[in-house]
Amino acid sequence: MTKNSSNIQLTSPVTILEGLGPKKAEAFSRLGVCTLEDMFFFMPRRYEDRRNPKPLVSLVPGNVECAVATVSDIQTGGGRTEALLEDSTGTAEVVWFTDKIGRFLRTGMRIAVYGTLSDKYIVPHFAHPEFEILKAGAVPTLIGKIFPVYPGTAELTQKVIKKFIDLALDKYSGCLKEFLPKRIIKRYGMMSLRDAVMEIHRPSDELSFIKARNRLSFDEFYLLQTGIIMRRRNSNNEAHAQELRPGKYF
């Protein structure tokens, strides 16, 4: 099967995703992700709400915080990059433990930062936070949404995992075929399977997320009960066939 094949199925290997070669496929397999279906149902372990960046004066030491501010000063060297951020409410210090970041930052740039605020400094202080340079007219990717956080490895960072899950959703979510009877979906006002999977990976708000989680939880229960019924039915059929087998008892 090639990446251009129109016969993509849930059982297709993850290597159908552009840019996902054998090395990354092996790393994903160690997380139990081998097929497109595994990719769709690779559930986040938690979520981070980055919808509402705070003004610098409102940041709370010890908390994981999100802020947007302007770079007013940069210092690099000794394997570190230090920056001073400003907004209309105050200032904050940021340190990254690499001098490479200094190559990208300039004074006057607006950036978004997300990370734990140290409680050891008087001035708000971020230690090695995620950051994004905010360009005019561009949609931010670091803030403004609820972000899923997945189980990862040293080889598979959150950025890499999310990249391939997003690619799978964008190109192949049509493979998610509805299997619940329409009457059940209608009776309980359920979200479609495709919409539920999309919402789990890209939460829009709390209510939609809860509906998606309830749908997938119902699916697990439904499939479990269906499997139990089928096993019982098969066991009864085998017992019945054994009783009527000629020559066994007479």
Secondary structure, 3 states (H helix, E strand, C coil): CCCCCCCCCCCCEHHHCCCCCHHHHHHHHCCCCCEHHHHHCCCCCEEEECCCCECHHHCCCCCEEEEEEEEEEEEEECCEEEEEEEECCEEEEEEECCCHHHHCCCCCCEEEEEEEECCCCCCCEEECCEEEECCCCCCCCCCCCEEEECCCCCCCCHHHHHHHHHHHHHHHHHHCCCCCCHHHHHHCCCCCHHHHHHHHHCCCCHHHHHHHHHHHHHHHHHHHHHHHHHHHHHHHHHHHHHHCCCCCCC
